[in-house]
Amino acid sequence: MKIHMQTALAAAALLAGTALHAQHLAPAQVPAAVTVAFTKAFPKAMDIEWKQKGEQYKVEFETGLFRDDHEVWYDAAGKLLRHEEEVSASDLPEAVKAAIAKEFPGYRTDDAKRIEADGATTWIVELQNGPEEWKVAYDAAGVQLRKQAD
């Protein structure tokens, strides 16, 4: 239940659109432990941009042929805190696809993201049917954590 609550809180913060005021950094300003952890985890990263907020380091980058977007947060020791990755609708878990089909028949998935934080995975989808748009957060089992009109 604790992980489910943490996931719900993370999803709520994401959907609430809280602004993060981060300072842009040159790669040389990023602690070596963070750079080493990032390079090891994402050796094929492209278009890398570093930012800092407080004691945390955020790196935005792209990977793959289709240049999928990623956003990763590290602490100063190089521990990965959060990973947000753009995914295609076909990459959503079957349980999430089923939940969307049940509650949002006729909607198409405009955008999908997988967020890993605190040992839990949350899936954020933007759904559209004509002028109606929703942003919805699910856990991997297809349980809706939050939804808001977009």
RODO-2510 file (C-alpha; in nm, 4 decimals, decimal comma):
residues 150
     n   res          X          Y          Z
     1     m     0,0000     0,0000     0,0000
     2     k     0,2916     0,2334     0,0757
     3     i     0,4291     0,2004    -0,2781
     4     h     0,0793     0,2488    -0,4240
     5     m     0,0410     0,5712    -0,2220
     6     q     0,3866     0,6932    -0,3278
     7     t     0,3014     0,6186    -0,6896
     8     a    -0,0284     0,8044    -0,6574
     9     l     0,1472     1,1046    -0,5036
    10     a     0,4103     1,1050    -0,7804
    11     a     0,1368     1,0861    -1,0437
    12     a    -0,0586     1,3653    -0,8751
    13     a     0,2471     1,5896    -0,8723
    14     l     0,3111     1,5165    -1,2379
    15     l    -0,0484     1,5779    -1,3430
    16     a    -0,0750     1,8915    -1,1345
    17     g     0,1905     2,0397    -1,3584
    18     t     0,4080     2,1732    -1,0806
    19     a     0,6731     2,3952    -1,2306
    20     l     1,0305     2,2970    -1,1663
    21     h     1,2656     2,5917    -1,1751
    22     a     1,5968     2,4308    -1,2516
    23     q     1,9297     2,5903    -1,3285
    24     h     2,0931     2,4883    -1,6577
    25     l     2,4366     2,3321    -1,6181
    26     a     2,7365     2,2748    -1,8403
    27     p     2,8457     1,9079    -1,8317
    28     a     3,1597     2,0100    -1,6391
    29     q     2,9369     2,1410    -1,3553
    30     v     2,7753     1,8003    -1,2979
    31     p     2,9362     1,5907    -1,0193
    32     a     3,1537     1,3071    -1,1504
    33     a     2,9447     1,0437    -0,9682
    34     v     2,6330     1,1627    -1,1510
    35     t     2,8055     1,1723    -1,4892
    36     v     2,9504     0,8224    -1,4417
    37     a     2,6127     0,6774    -1,3353
    38     f     2,4359     0,8432    -1,6287
    39     t     2,6945     0,7364    -1,8893
    40     k     2,6862     0,3789    -1,7601
    41     a     2,3039     0,3606    -1,7628
    42     f     2,2506     0,5445    -2,0938
    43     p     2,5602     0,5024    -2,3145
    44     k     2,3713     0,5899    -2,6359
    45     a     2,2124     0,9116    -2,5095
    46     m     2,1971     1,2050    -2,7529
    47     d     2,1107     1,5755    -2,7214
    48     i     2,1965     1,5785    -2,3516
    49     e     2,0891     1,8762    -2,1374
    50     w     2,1708     1,9040    -1,7660
    51     k     1,9806     2,1033    -1,5026
    52     q     2,0023     2,1301    -1,1256
    53     k     1,7295     2,1881    -0,8704
    54     g     1,8532     2,1991    -0,5150
    55     e     2,0718     1,8935    -0,4619
    56     q     1,9226     1,6991    -0,7527
    57     y     2,0479     1,6754    -1,1088
    58     k     1,8102     1,6355    -1,4004
    59     v     1,9227     1,5221    -1,7412
    60     e     1,7018     1,5400    -2,0495
    61     f     1,8103     1,3378    -2,3512
    62     e     1,6978     1,1272    -2,6455
    63     t     1,7678     0,7679    -2,7477
    64     g     1,7097     0,5382    -3,0410
    65     l     1,6178     0,5688    -3,4028
    66     f     1,2989     0,7613    -3,3234
    67     r     1,4763     0,9798    -3,0651
    68     d     1,2541     0,8902    -2,7709
    69     d     1,2581     1,1538    -2,4958
    70     h     1,3888     1,0738    -2,1480
    71     e     1,4120     1,2721    -1,8266
    72     v     1,6206     1,1309    -1,5417
    73     w     1,6852     1,2687    -1,1914
    74     y     1,9928     1,1824    -0,9823
    75     d     2,1089     1,2803    -0,6363
    76     a     2,4607     1,4238    -0,5947
    77     a     2,6005     1,0747    -0,5210
    78     g     2,4774     0,9444    -0,8583
    79     k     2,1745     0,7505    -0,7303
    80     l     1,8960     0,7411    -0,9894
    81     l     1,5824     0,8879    -0,8303
    82     r     1,3367     0,9059    -1,1194
    83     h     1,3244     0,8051    -1,4854
    84     e     1,0550     0,9323    -1,7198
    85     e     1,0519     0,7834    -2,0689
    86     e     0,8360     0,8508    -2,3719
    87     v     0,6816     0,5243    -2,4967
    88     s     0,4465     0,4274    -2,7767
    89     a     0,0889     0,3236    -2,7022
    90     s     0,1796    -0,0311    -2,8057
    91     d     0,4356    -0,0429    -2,5207
    92     l     0,1692     0,0108    -2,2530
    93     p     0,0994    -0,2920    -2,0328
    94     e    -0,2012    -0,4976    -2,1444
    95     a    -0,3807    -0,4116    -1,8175
    96     v    -0,3434    -0,0389    -1,8901
    97     k    -0,4637    -0,0831    -2,2487
    98     a    -0,7678    -0,2749    -2,1208
    99     a    -0,8477    -0,0055    -1,8625
   100     i    -0,8271     0,2643    -2,1302
   101     a    -1,0488     0,0663    -2,3702
   102     k    -1,3078     0,0155    -2,0953
   103     e    -1,3295     0,3729    -1,9662
   104     f    -1,2340     0,5643    -2,2813
   105     p    -1,3786     0,3777    -2,5814
   106     g    -1,3112     0,5602    -2,9059
   107     y    -1,0257     0,7674    -2,7604
   108     r    -0,6815     0,7609    -2,9139
   109     t    -0,3579     0,7778    -2,7188
   110     d    -0,1734     1,0985    -2,8094
   111     d     0,1192     1,0577    -2,5731
   112     a     0,2380     0,7933    -2,3277
   113     k     0,5117     0,7931    -2,0646
   114     r     0,6547     0,5397    -1,8239
   115     i     0,7738     0,6842    -1,4942
   116     e     0,9879     0,4832    -1,2560
   117     a     1,0354     0,6287    -0,9079
   118     d     1,0561     0,4877    -0,5560
   119     g     1,0506     0,1311    -0,6873
   120     a     0,7163     0,1760    -0,8628
   121     t     0,6176     0,2278    -1,2264
   122     t     0,3446     0,4698    -1,3293
   123     w     0,2073     0,5055    -1,6815
   124     i     0,0805     0,8487    -1,7888
   125     v    -0,1336     0,8662    -2,1016
   126     e    -0,2887     1,1567    -2,2847
   127     l    -0,6140     1,0520    -2,4497
   128     q    -0,8181     1,2395    -2,7080
   129     n    -1,1562     1,1963    -2,8728
   130     g    -1,2444     1,5025    -3,0788
   131     p    -1,2245     1,8080    -2,8544
   132     e    -1,2184     1,5980    -2,5333
   133     e    -0,8766     1,5336    -2,3845
   134     w    -0,7743     1,3530    -2,0647
   135     k    -0,4447     1,2958    -1,8910
   136     v    -0,4632     0,9737    -1,6900
   137     a    -0,2167     0,7952    -1,4606
   138     y    -0,2227     0,4168    -1,4139
   139     d    -0,0158     0,1658    -1,2254
   140     a     0,1163    -0,1395    -1,4111
   141     a    -0,1925    -0,3412    -1,3091
   142     g    -0,4221    -0,0941    -1,4874
   143     v    -0,5483     0,0721    -1,1689
   144     q    -0,6286     0,4349    -1,2372
   145     l    -0,4349     0,6582    -0,9982
   146     r    -0,5570     0,9950    -1,1204
   147     k    -0,7228     1,1634    -1,4166
   148     q    -0,7771     1,5206    -1,5187
   149     a    -0,9227     1,6988    -1,8164
   150     d    -0,6432     1,8240    -2,0350
***
